[in-house]
Amino acid sequence: MTRALASLALGVLASGLLAVGSAHAQQDPRRSGYDDMSSATQAMQRDDTQNPAMLFVADGEALWKRPAGSDAKTCASCHGDARTGMRGVAARYPAFYGSLARPVTLGERLNLCRTRQQRAEAWRAESAELLALEAYVALQSRGQVITPPDDTRLAPFRARGEQRYRRRIGQLDLACAQCHDDHAGKRLGGSTIPQGHPTGYPIYRLEWQALGSLQRRLRGCYSGVRAEAPPYGALELVELELYLASRAAGMTVESPAVRP
């Protein structure tokens, strides 16, 4: 090989190594809770025939097609086939709801449709019906990128959510960030501390033996640090969800996921 060709080859090799190093440096350090699970639990999430959350999804599909309210309207009456009409919707919540002048979660939005469009009674928070319909709608966004709305009206709510994420609370004087930022990946009580990204809600937790919302998980964290948990639907929980969605922007929706 001539000296010129050798120099060219070394230059190409160096460029390739720099490109690999640059790609590695730019690799997203965020991890889904899925990455911290055992292979058996990961397999349960990957296979819809084993994923226990899919039983709720089936109920949600039935609710999507079931007439409700004084006008006997179905969700499909307005939105058609959920596989197309709801594609990507869950990846964009919480979102601002104009008439309430505040953000709402996907579950709250479904209940607003139920009361305002179907003229039916709202489902209570964490009810089997609401979780089932939310899981069915969320499934239509599985594999989509989490894309919080680019809405300036959300900014003050998101900022308060971040403040809550970083604020020490409870008798244990702990903040969300201390576990899920500072100590993520370490062990606590035999379990790996996750980064706490909301990529798979509603989620089936083996600990619960049931499907549950992100607010159920957040309220569990409040109890864990011995703080008074806000009630379901409280604005402080919605704001915290809003910040967590922005923190997970660009990650992939896994709903409905499985966790230990």
KAFEN-V632994 format. One record per pair of residues at least 6 apart in sequence whose C-alpha atoms are under 7 Angstrom apart, sorted by the first residue. I is the first residue (numbers start at 0). GAP is how many residues later the second one is. D is the distance in whole Angstrom. If there is no record, write none. Layout:
I:GAP:D, I:GAP:D
This chain:
30:164:7, 31:165:6, 31:167:7, 32:161:6, 32:163:7, 33:8:6, 35:156:7, 35:158:7, 43:6:5, 43:7:5, 44:6:5, 44:212:6, 44:213:5, 47:6:6, 52:151:6, 52:158:6, 52:203:6, 55:76:5, 56:75:6, 56:78:6, 56:79:5, 58:73:6, 59:72:4, 59:73:4, 59:75:7, 59:76:5, 60:72:7, 60:75:6, 62:70:7, 63:10:6, 63:11:5, 63:12:6, 63:69:7, 64:9:6, 64:10:6, 64:11:6, 65:8:5, 66:6:5, 66:7:4, 67:6:6, 67:50:6, 67:52:6, 68:49:5, 68:50:5, 68:51:4, 69:49:6, 69:50:7, 70:47:6, 72:45:6, 78:6:5, 81:55:7, 82:57:6, 85:51:6, 85:54:6, 86:53:5, 86:54:5, 87:52:7, 87:53:5, 87:56:6, 88:52:7, 89:16:7, 89:47:7, 89:48:5, 89:51:6, 90:50:6, 90:53:7, 90:54:7, 90:55:5, 90:56:6, 90:162:7, 91:54:7, 91:55:5, 91:56:5, 91:57:6, 92:12:6, 92:13:6, 92:55:6, 93:9:6, 93:10:5, 93:11:4, 93:12:6, 93:148:6, 94:8:5, 94:9:6, 94:10:7, 94:54:6, 95:6:6, 95:7:4, 95:8:6, 95:58:7, 96:6:6, 96:7:6, 102:51:7, 103:134:7, 104:133:7, 106:23:7, 106:27:6, 110:11:6, 110:12:7, 113:6:6, 113:8:6, 114:6:6, 114:7:6, 122:7:6, 124:107:6, 125:86:7, 125:87:7, 130:71:7, 130:81:7, 134:67:6, 134:120:7, 134:121:6, 137:117:6, 137:118:7, 138:116:5, 138:117:6, 140:112:6, 141:111:5, 141:112:5, 141:113:6, 142:109:6, 142:110:5, 142:111:6, 143:108:6, 143:109:6, 144:105:5, 144:106:6, 144:107:5, 144:108:6, 145:102:7, 145:103:5, 145:104:5, 145:105:6, 145:106:6, 145:107:6, 146:102:6, 146:103:6, 147:97:6, 147:98:6, 147:101:7, 156:82:5, 157:81:6, 157:84:6, 157:85:5, 159:79:7, 160:78:4, 160:79:4, 160:81:7, 160:82:5, 161:78:7, 161:81:6, 163:76:7, 164:10:6, 164:11:5, 164:12:6, 164:75:7, 165:9:5, 165:10:6, 165:11:5, 166:8:5, 167:6:5, 167:7:4, 168:6:6, 168:58:6, 169:55:5, 169:56:5, 169:57:4, 170:54:6, 170:55:5, 170:56:7, 171:53:5, 171:54:6, 173:51:7, 178:14:7, 179:13:7, 179:14:6, 179:15:4, 179:16:6, 180:14:6, 182:10:7, 183:9:5, 183:10:5, 183:11:5, 184:7:6, 184:8:5, 184:9:6, 185:6:6, 185:7:6, 186:6:6, 196:47:7, 196:51:6, 197:46:7, 197:47:7, 198:53:6, 198:54:5, 198:55:6, 198:56:7, 199:53:6, 199:54:5, 199:55:4, 199:56:5, 199:57:5, 200:12:6, 200:13:6, 200:54:6, 200:55:6, 200:56:7, 201:9:6, 201:10:5, 201:11:5, 201:12:7, 201:53:7, 201:54:6, 202:8:5, 202:9:5, 202:10:7, 202:52:7, 202:53:5, 202:54:5, 202:55:6, 203:6:6, 203:7:4, 203:8:6, 203:53:6, 203:54:5, 203:55:6, 204:6:7, 204:53:6, 204:54:5, 204:55:5, 205:53:6, 205:54:5, 206:53:6, 214:17:7, 214:22:7, 218:10:5, 221:6:6, 221:7:5, 222:6:6
